[in-house]
């Protein structure tokens, strides 16, 4: 993704290096079921991808993505998925923000390079409707277990944190006034569904300090919200408005403006939590232990009643590990063990408990759950798109 205005301007030199011009800009290059992809659309997508500095065979990628977009929009029509103007605007802002630009400035820059605003809009719309389809079709079936979260955290992955940019309408709901506040919030939500402007309603109705800004809040980590609010916001797409959320003595309505996942910046120190359990070097004792344990904590039950020096557990910076221990642990994931080391006639049952940044720099369980869910949904989206592609009639005129 283009990261700065200067980079975008520098890439304008690429204009003119696209595919040869065909007989006319609207001559068909590909037909996907009954939908035509024109020469003009192809040239626009190719130029857009050049400006974004996409790698690989851009001519092939441009056509492939146009075909995929046709399939996505056909699926959207089948499921009745449409983007409102506000959702589309929020999606364009979200994309442009990756280059530290507003949508308006982004459109201006790519326009100077020859890319039409409709090209950018169609590209964003296809991605937004696809996200809605995948959420609606597959999200209810995705269940991330606590064990999966434990495993991800133990292995120091993932390291991305979900950030959101929200607007809010906060209504006081003290004591017996809660029912009245909820009724008021429901009325406001109906107005918003009818097309009312969120910022205007926030200025008129919100009791929060953000009211003067139309309810707008700064970027924040999703985990900075209270759990009930985070749960509601997590299910929103850009532009969508939440159901009223009761938080202490207030009722709050949120609108999601943008969201992004940013990689956290670890301190650089990789910490390794490991256990070393001394067992007889007889070839069978280590196998018996392995059969009884799944995590490092399970070793405490196995070692119960034995001398304290038989089981040790340490958390050290990776650079400070003994060389033989470091070598053995480097081959393991959390919960795996090695018996490659001996100590004074004992076999060392070595088990990796956790490897990664310090605990204070790790994502929360909620963040990990969201990321693992997105990984599953991403894989299911790829499979579903491949199914649509295999069922479609795609031909060259």
VOGU-3710 file (C-alpha; in Angstrom, 3 decimals, decimal comma):
1> xxxxxxxxxx> 0,000/0,000/0,000  1,317/3,462/-0,858  2,586/4,959/2,417  3,055/8,666/1,727  1,995/11,524/-0,498  5,534/11,841/-1,844  5,570/8,205/-2,902  2,255/8,571/-4,709  3,491/11,628/-6,597  6,713/9,868/-7,530
11> xxxxxxxxxx> 4,784/6,917/-8,923  2,918/9,146/-11,360  5,802/8,584/-13,730  4,303/5,147/-14,316  1,419/6,652/-16,315  1,546/5,446/-19,872  3,153/2,095/-19,110  -0,098/0,138/-19,080  -1,435/-2,306/-21,635  -1,793/-1,341/-25,310
21> xxxxxxxxxx> -5,008/0,495/-26,152  -7,619/-1,671/-27,831  -10,067/-0,651/-30,539  -12,145/1,381/-28,075  -12,226/2,079/-24,348  -15,499/0,208/-23,864  -14,689/-2,833/-25,968  -15,189/-6,032/-23,917  -12,082/-7,885/-22,741  -13,757/-10,461/-20,508
31> xxxxxxxxxx> -17,310/-11,564/-19,727  -18,050/-12,948/-16,256  -21,426/-14,665/-16,443  -23,380/-11,805/-18,016  -21,157/-8,947/-16,821  -18,638/-7,278/-19,127  -15,169/-6,088/-18,177  -14,133/-3,340/-20,590  -10,773/-2,211/-21,858  -11,249/1,055/-19,961
41> xxxxxxxxxx> -11,864/-0,739/-16,643  -8,826/-2,914/-17,208  -6,557/0,044/-17,948  -7,894/1,917/-14,938  -7,336/-1,036/-12,584  -3,873/-1,612/-13,997  -2,911/2,017/-13,469  -4,386/1,986/-9,966  -2,324/-1,078/-9,045  0,797/0,553/-10,474
51> xxxxxxxxxx> 0,235/3,577/-8,261  -0,197/1,297/-5,248  3,102/-0,345/-6,185  1,670/-3,835/-6,235  4,247/-6,574/-6,957  4,149/-9,302/-9,608  2,505/-9,526/-13,017  0,245/-6,491/-12,825  -1,639/-7,115/-16,068  -2,671/-10,559/-14,865
61> xxxxxxxxxx> -3,410/-9,276/-11,374  -5,524/-6,409/-12,730  -7,732/-8,749/-14,751  -7,930/-11,340/-11,971  -9,073/-8,769/-9,424  -11,670/-7,364/-11,816  -13,069/-10,859/-12,351  -13,122/-11,427/-8,594  -14,901/-8,110/-8,075  -17,618/-9,130/-10,528
71> xxxxxxxxxx> -18,096/-12,369/-8,596  -18,222/-10,522/-5,274  -20,798/-8,033/-6,529  -22,911/-10,863/-7,973  -22,862/-12,550/-4,575  -23,829/-9,236/-2,964  -26,840/-9,007/-5,255  -27,800/-12,587/-4,411  -27,656/-11,914/-0,645  -29,125/-8,422/-0,865
81> xxxxxxxxxx> -25,994/-6,743/0,501  -25,658/-3,052/-0,323  -23,445/-0,283/0,995  -25,005/2,965/2,108  -23,321/6,214/0,983  -22,009/6,708/4,531  -20,537/3,200/4,639  -18,900/3,674/1,264  -17,471/7,030/2,310  -16,119/5,514/5,535
91> xxxxxxxxxx> -14,544/2,661/3,571  -12,814/5,082/1,216  -11,528/7,076/4,176  -10,278/3,881/5,812  -8,366/2,881/2,680  -6,892/6,353/2,098  -5,800/6,559/5,736  -3,308/3,761/5,053  -1,409/6,335/3,005  -1,949/8,984/5,701
101> xxxxxxxxxx> -4,383/10,807/3,417  -8,032/11,757/3,450  -10,233/10,131/0,817  -10,624/13,502/-0,903  -6,867/14,029/-1,132  -6,305/10,432/-2,225  -8,833/10,816/-5,057  -7,197/14,085/-6,068  -3,742/12,511/-6,276  -4,721/9,406/-8,206
111> xxxxxxxxxx> -6,843/11,629/-10,450  -3,733/13,589/-11,406  -2,243/10,269/-12,473  -5,302/9,419/-14,601  -7,326/7,195/-12,273  -11,028/8,074/-12,185  -12,798/8,452/-8,805  -15,237/5,708/-9,867  -12,336/3,273/-10,165  -11,372/3,852/-6,541
121> xxxxxxxxxx> -14,998/3,810/-5,386  -15,799/0,520/-7,171  -12,637/-1,076/-5,777  -13,578/-0,118/-2,217  -17,233/-1,071/-2,616  -16,348/-4,571/-3,764  -14,186/-5,108/-0,698  -16,840/-3,763/1,675  -19,697/-5,905/0,364  -17,440/-8,958/0,387
131> xxxxxxxxxx> -16,585/-8,329/4,027  -20,293/-8,134/4,854  -21,061/-11,334/2,937  -18,291/-13,275/4,673  -19,334/-12,015/8,097  -22,958/-12,893/7,497  -22,289/-16,278/5,915  -19,459/-17,622/8,057  -18,993/-15,584/11,249  -21,854/-17,348/13,130
141> xxxxxxxxxx> -20,092/-20,677/12,602  -16,648/-19,573/13,822  -15,827/-20,441/17,418  -12,387/-19,746/18,843  -11,641/-21,853/21,910  -9,786/-20,716/25,009  -7,152/-23,336/24,191  -6,523/-21,739/20,797  -6,119/-18,344/22,462  -3,761/-19,835/25,052
151> xxxxxxxxxx> -1,676/-21,386/22,295  -1,489/-18,149/20,302  -0,431/-16,168/23,355  2,083/-18,801/24,412  3,744/-18,644/21,017  3,813/-14,867/21,038  1,367/-14,517/18,172  -0,388/-12,546/16,834  1,057/-9,083/17,489  -1,560/-6,888/15,830
161> xxxxxxxxxx> -3,905/-4,680/17,820  -7,321/-3,596/16,543  -7,819/0,166/16,618  -11,139/1,930/16,062  -12,256/5,482/15,375  -15,727/6,049/16,813  -18,397/8,683/17,262  -20,666/8,525/20,289  -23,969/9,813/21,618  -24,027/9,606/25,422
171> xxxxxxxxxx> -27,349/9,887/27,275  -27,475/10,132/31,091  -29,276/7,149/32,657  -29,171/7,614/36,410  -31,350/5,347/38,540  -34,974/5,249/37,427  -34,095/7,365/34,413  -32,502/4,396/32,645  -35,718/3,258/30,929  -36,349/6,762/29,625
181> xxxxxxxxxx> -32,743/6,974/28,402  -33,088/3,676/26,554  -36,318/4,836/24,918  -34,632/8,060/23,859  -31,675/6,116/22,474  -34,011/3,856/20,483  -35,709/6,896/18,950  -32,348/8,362/17,969  -31,306/5,062/16,435  -34,495/5,014/14,348
191> xxxxxxxxxx> -33,689/8,508/13,117  -30,193/7,374/12,185  -31,597/4,419/10,277  -33,807/6,875/8,422  -30,778/8,824/7,243  -30,304/11,395/10,025  -26,786/12,788/10,437  -24,995/11,229/13,413  -22,876/14,316/14,123  -25,923/16,585/14,216
201> xxxxxxxxxx> -27,793/14,291/16,607  -24,700/14,030/18,808  -24,440/17,821/19,078  -28,113/18,059/20,017  -28,438/15,063/22,346  -25,107/13,888/23,748  -24,005/14,836/27,249  -20,365/13,873/26,628  -17,485/16,277/26,036  -17,325/14,931/22,478
211> xxxxxxxxxx> -20,724/16,467/21,639  -19,123/19,674/20,347  -17,161/17,571/17,840  -20,272/15,798/16,646  -19,484/12,888/18,966  -16,144/12,198/17,293  -13,503/10,372/19,355  -9,799/9,900/18,646  -8,330/6,601/17,495  -8,256/4,073/20,335
221> xxxxxxxxxx> -7,504/0,421/20,920  -10,656/-1,674/20,981  -9,552/-2,981/24,369  -9,697/0,553/25,819  -13,499/0,325/25,649  -15,448/-1,319/28,433  -16,180/-4,994/27,644  -19,878/-4,479/26,798  -19,027/-1,598/24,444  -16,137/-3,480/22,837
231> xxxxxxxxxx> -18,384/-6,473/22,161  -20,916/-4,282/20,327  -18,347/-2,230/18,389  -16,501/-5,362/17,278  -19,516/-6,416/15,191  -19,831/-3,110/13,316  -18,671/-2,274/9,815  -17,514/1,286/9,026  -20,536/3,589/8,916  -22,781/1,301/10,962
241> xxxxxxxxxx> -24,484/2,387/14,185  -24,625/0,209/17,285  -27,562/-0,751/19,418  -27,750/1,281/22,659  -25,214/0,099/25,240  -25,763/0,588/28,983  -22,500/1,682/30,613  -22,681/2,569/34,309  -25,044/5,571/34,504  -25,231/6,249/30,764
251> xxxxxxxxxx> -26,673/4,809/27,582  -24,345/5,111/24,601  -24,824/4,763/20,841  -21,662/4,285/18,785  -20,969/4,781/15,099  -17,852/3,103/13,723  -16,023/5,509/11,433  -12,854/3,529/10,667  -10,905/0,574/11,947  -7,411/-0,752/11,384
261> xxxxxxxxxx> -5,043/-3,351/12,708  -1,611/-2,071/13,587  1,357/-4,204/14,452  2,512/-3,509/17,989  6,089/-2,435/18,443  7,776/-4,881/20,827  10,700/-3,712/22,920  12,986/-6,112/21,107  13,488/-8,422/24,090  12,110/-11,900/23,391
271> xxxxxxxxxx> 11,307/-13,643/26,639  11,348/-17,422/26,976  9,396/-19,197/29,703  10,495/-22,828/30,000  10,480/-25,767/32,409  13,225/-28,339/32,977  12,239/-31,597/34,693  14,958/-34,107/35,569  13,898/-37,731/34,928  15,850/-41,012/35,021
281> xxxxxxxxxx> 17,839/-41,534/31,838  16,299/-44,941/31,169  14,510/-44,309/27,888  11,027/-44,812/29,362  10,583/-42,169/32,097  10,544/-39,232/29,695  7,907/-40,922/27,528  5,697/-41,467/30,593  5,936/-37,782/31,502  5,157/-36,749/27,953
291> xxxxxxxxxx> 1,974/-38,807/28,034  0,758/-36,987/31,166  1,367/-33,336/30,268  0,004/-30,852/27,747  1,268/-27,641/29,329  4,070/-26,634/31,656  1,623/-26,304/34,535  0,863/-30,026/34,255  4,456/-30,765/35,287  3,798/-29,568/38,843
301> xxxxxxxxxx> 1,406/-32,474/39,441  3,903/-34,963/38,000  6,709/-33,581/40,187  4,631/-33,485/43,381  6,524/-35,060/46,299  9,884/-35,023/44,511  12,866/-32,886/45,586  12,432/-29,246/44,574  15,511/-29,263/42,343  13,981/-31,903/40,047
311> xxxxxxxxxx> 11,654/-29,310/38,442  12,733/-25,783/37,653  10,914/-23,122/35,683  12,470/-19,901/34,452  11,638/-16,903/32,302  14,734/-15,397/30,689  15,544/-13,135/27,759  16,311/-15,380/24,830  19,875/-14,048/24,644  20,563/-15,223/28,220
321> xxxxxxxxxx> 19,536/-18,870/27,757  22,256/-21,521/28,150  23,416/-22,463/24,666  22,233/-26,094/24,814  18,841/-25,071/26,210  18,485/-22,308/23,600  19,233/-24,774/20,798  16,681/-27,308/22,003  13,958/-24,720/22,654  14,428/-23,093/19,251
331> xxxxxxxxxx> 12,872/-26,196/17,671  9,758/-26,133/19,875  6,384/-24,421/19,964  4,651/-23,775/23,285  3,567/-27,056/24,889  6,157/-29,117/23,012  9,055/-30,849/24,713  12,582/-32,060/24,060  14,720/-34,719/25,750  17,937/-33,954/23,887
341> xxxxxxxxxx> 19,865/-32,731/26,969  21,328/-34,696/29,884  22,548/-33,349/33,235  24,672/-35,438/35,635  23,118/-38,759/34,749  19,599/-37,335/34,446  17,634/-36,820/31,256  16,230/-33,265/31,047  12,574/-33,163/30,045  12,620/-29,658/28,566
351> xxxxxxxxxx> 9,292/-27,971/27,823  8,607/-24,583/26,213  5,914/-22,695/28,134  5,879/-19,396/26,218  8,049/-17,469/23,804  7,458/-13,847/22,866  7,567/-10,254/24,040  7,165/-9,445/27,733  3,673/-10,100/29,077  2,996/-6,358/29,276
361> xxxxxxxxxx> 3,409/-6,081/25,498  1,182/-8,986/24,551  -2,291/-8,412/23,055  -5,325/-9,088/25,213  -7,338/-12,277/24,937  -10,129/-10,350/23,212  -7,686/-8,993/20,625  -6,312/-12,469/19,978  -9,838/-13,870/19,632  -10,655/-11,216/17,015
371> xxxxxxxxxx> -7,448/-11,882/15,091  -7,870/-15,656/15,116  -11,482/-15,223/13,998  -10,341/-12,991/11,144  -7,764/-15,590/10,119  -10,462/-18,264/9,924  -12,832/-15,954/8,042  -10,051/-15,017/5,633  -9,424/-18,668/4,801  -13,152/-19,325/4,340
381> xxxxxxxxxx> -13,449/-16,239/2,125  -10,691/-17,568/-0,147  -12,408/-20,943/-0,426  -15,798/-19,370/-1,151  -14,364/-17,083/-3,826  -12,696/-20,056/-5,475  -16,057/-21,857/-5,492  -17,716/-18,861/-7,148  -14,929/-18,717/-9,703  -15,232/-22,414/-10,560
391> xxxxxxx> -19,009/-22,135/-11,023  -18,908/-18,962/-13,115  -18,895/-18,727/-16,902  -15,797/-16,646/-17,621  -14,919/-16,126/-21,260  -12,961/-13,895/-23,577  -15,067/-12,470/-26,454
//
